[in-house]
Amino acid sequence: MPVPIDAIRAIHNAFRSDMAAMDEAANSAAHDSGNLGPVLKRYNFFNEVLVWHALGEEEFVFPAVEKVAPLLSQPYEQDHRGLDSLFSRLSKAISSNDSIETARTTAAFKFHLDIHLYKEDSLLYRIYDERVSLPEQGATIGNMARKVPQERYGQFVTWLISLTNLDDRENMTRIWQQAMPLPAFTKIADLVRAAAGDDWVKLTERVPELKALAKPKGT
């Protein structure tokens, strides 16, 4: 069964996938088409999720880490401010329809984000997992989830499932199943089916309860 920190790992993997897709699209625009449409479609929501996630970490995860490893979280919060600055730079480049500057910025954004997530996964969350109790971890992840506006949660689910692999999809589905009342989880199951694509059948084999919950295609 998944543990609360698996939700963090899944979200981090989705960030990596989305940022890689944006960087590839920006590089293609700079060298070939000049069309920044694929980046434009992705970058605003990507940053919204990044901000929700960072706020959740700063409000809930970092204070918990400070209790067991003082001063550890400060550099990670500074990383967040660097990511804020890169988004502002990216927004200006896209608004100016400058494909070269957009490609330069997505490359810098990806580099900074990849290092930041690697450090979090390999050190900060490792210490968090070892020294913070599972009940407290569960409460923390629940509080972080509430940083996503309720009216945007369906969009977040679609974003996350579409960008992760089967293992992450299973973990997130089981975490939602554990945390939500049945009516809410049923809605999530419908969104998961739509976003999972060809992985849906494999996912139902891992989480058999989904078969009875998600609406058949076309309904």
GIGIHU-V436531 format. One record per residue. N is the residue number from 0. RES is the residue in three letters. PSI is psi in radians with two decimals (999 if undefined). D_LAST is the distance of its C-alpha to the last C-alpha in Angstrom with 1 decimal. Layout:
# GIGIHU-V436531
n res psi d_last
N RES PSI D_LAST
N RES PSI D_LAST
This chain:
# GIGIHU-V436531
n res psi d_last
0 MET 2.55 31.0
1 PRO 2.74 30.7
2 VAL 2.84 33.2
3 PRO -0.67 32.7
4 ILE -0.30 34.4
5 ASP -0.48 31.7
6 ALA -0.70 29.5
7 ILE -0.78 32.4
8 ARG -0.72 32.6
9 ALA -0.77 29.0
10 ILE -0.72 29.2
11 HIS -0.73 32.5
12 ASN -0.63 31.1
13 ALA -0.70 28.3
14 PHE -0.79 31.1
15 ARG -0.80 33.0
16 SER -0.77 30.2
17 ASP -0.74 29.4
18 MET -0.69 33.1
19 ALA -0.69 33.9
20 ALA -0.71 31.2
21 MET -0.73 32.8
22 ASP -0.71 36.3
23 GLU -0.74 35.5
24 ALA -0.70 34.0
25 ALA -0.70 37.0
26 ASN -0.69 39.5
27 SER -0.73 38.0
28 ALA -0.67 38.3
29 ALA -0.54 41.9
30 HIS -0.44 42.9
31 ASP -1.43 41.0
32 SER -0.52 38.6
33 GLY 0.05 39.5
34 ASN 1.96 35.8
35 LEU 0.15 34.9
36 GLY -0.83 31.4
37 PRO -0.61 29.7
38 VAL -0.76 31.9
39 LEU -0.65 31.3
40 LYS -0.41 27.6
41 ARG -0.61 28.0
42 TYR -0.55 31.2
43 ASN -0.83 30.6
44 PHE -0.66 27.6
45 PHE -0.84 29.4
46 ASN -0.60 32.4
47 GLU -0.81 30.6
48 VAL -0.71 29.4
49 LEU -0.71 32.9
50 VAL -0.80 34.5
51 TRP -0.75 32.3
52 HIS -0.79 33.1
53 ALA -0.73 36.8
54 LEU -0.71 37.2
55 GLY -0.72 35.7
56 GLU -0.80 38.2
57 GLU -0.57 41.1
58 GLU -0.54 40.5
59 PHE -0.79 39.6
60 VAL -0.89 40.2
61 PHE -0.75 43.5
62 PRO -0.64 45.3
63 ALA -0.68 44.4
64 VAL -0.68 45.8
65 GLU -0.54 48.9
66 LYS -0.54 49.8
67 VAL -0.29 50.0
68 ALA 1.35 51.0
69 PRO 2.43 52.7
70 LEU -0.05 52.4
71 LEU -0.64 49.9
72 SER -0.25 47.1
73 GLN -0.81 49.1
74 PRO -0.52 48.8
75 TYR -0.62 45.0
76 GLU -0.64 44.9
77 GLN -0.65 47.1
78 ASP -0.71 44.6
79 HIS -0.71 41.9
80 ARG -0.61 44.3
81 GLY -0.68 44.7
82 LEU -0.65 41.0
83 ASP -0.78 41.0
84 SER -0.69 43.8
85 LEU -0.63 42.1
86 PHE -0.72 39.0
87 SER -0.73 41.3
88 ARG -0.73 43.0
89 LEU -0.74 39.7
90 SER -0.74 38.5
91 LYS -0.73 41.9
92 ALA -0.74 41.8
93 ILE -0.71 38.4
94 SER -0.55 39.4
95 SER -0.02 42.5
96 ASN 0.67 40.5
97 ASP 1.71 43.0
98 SER -0.58 41.4
99 ILE -0.87 44.5
100 GLU -0.61 44.5
101 THR -0.78 40.8
102 ALA -0.71 41.2
103 ARG -0.70 44.2
104 THR -0.71 42.4
105 THR -0.60 39.2
106 ALA -0.78 41.7
107 ALA -0.71 43.5
108 PHE -0.82 40.4
109 LYS -0.77 39.1
110 PHE -0.85 42.6
111 HIS -0.77 42.9
112 LEU -0.77 39.4
113 ASP -0.76 39.8
114 ILE -0.76 43.1
115 HIS -0.84 42.0
116 LEU -0.67 39.0
117 TYR -0.78 41.3
118 LYS -0.73 43.9
119 GLU -0.84 41.5
120 ASP -0.70 39.9
121 SER -0.36 43.3
122 LEU -1.12 45.5
123 LEU -0.88 44.1
124 TYR -0.37 41.1
125 ARG -0.81 43.2
126 ILE -0.74 45.7
127 TYR -0.79 43.0
128 ASP -0.62 41.5
129 GLU -0.55 45.0
130 ARG -0.17 46.5
131 VAL 2.33 43.8
132 SER 2.70 42.6
133 LEU -0.73 39.0
134 PRO -0.71 38.5
135 GLU -0.66 39.7
136 GLN -0.77 37.5
137 GLY -0.73 34.5
138 ALA -0.70 35.6
139 THR -0.82 36.2
140 ILE -0.65 32.8
141 GLY -0.72 31.2
142 ASN -0.68 33.4
143 MET -0.70 32.6
144 ALA -0.54 28.8
145 ARG -0.12 29.6
146 LYS -0.37 31.1
147 VAL 2.12 27.6
148 PRO 2.40 26.9
149 GLN -0.67 24.1
150 GLU -0.18 22.4
151 ARG 0.01 22.5
152 TYR -0.64 21.4
153 GLY -0.69 17.9
154 GLN -0.68 19.5
155 PHE -0.77 22.0
156 VAL -0.82 19.7
157 THR -0.78 18.1
158 TRP -0.85 21.7
159 LEU -0.83 23.0
160 ILE -0.63 20.5
161 SER -0.31 20.6
162 LEU 0.04 24.4
163 THR 2.90 25.3
164 ASN -3.13 25.9
165 LEU -0.68 24.5
166 ASP -0.82 27.2
167 ASP -0.67 26.5
168 ARG -0.72 22.8
169 GLU -0.81 23.6
170 ASN -0.79 26.3
171 MET -0.71 24.2
172 THR -0.76 21.3
173 ARG -0.62 24.1
174 ILE -0.78 25.8
175 TRP -0.70 22.9
176 GLN -0.71 22.4
177 GLN -0.61 26.1
178 ALA -0.35 26.3
179 MET 2.60 23.3
180 PRO 2.77 22.6
181 LEU -0.79 19.6
182 PRO -0.70 17.4
183 ALA -0.72 18.2
184 PHE -0.57 17.8
185 THR -0.70 14.3
186 LYS -0.70 13.4
187 ILE -0.71 15.5
188 ALA -0.68 13.8
189 ASP -0.72 10.5
190 LEU -0.70 12.9
191 VAL -0.76 14.9
192 ARG -0.79 12.3
193 ALA -0.60 11.7
194 ALA -0.41 15.5
195 ALA -0.40 16.8
196 GLY -2.24 16.0
197 ASP -0.26 18.1
198 ASP -0.13 19.3
199 TRP -0.83 16.2
200 VAL -0.78 17.5
201 LYS -0.64 21.0
202 LEU -0.69 19.9
203 THR -0.46 18.4
204 GLU -0.57 21.7
205 ARG -0.60 23.5
206 VAL 1.41 21.4
207 PRO -0.45 20.2
208 GLU -0.38 18.9
209 LEU -0.56 15.9
210 LYS -0.63 14.5
211 ALA -0.19 14.2
212 LEU -0.80 12.8
213 ALA 2.46 10.1
214 LYS 2.52 6.5
215 PRO 2.66 5.9
216 LYS 2.46 5.6
217 GLY 0.00 3.8
218 THR 999 0.0
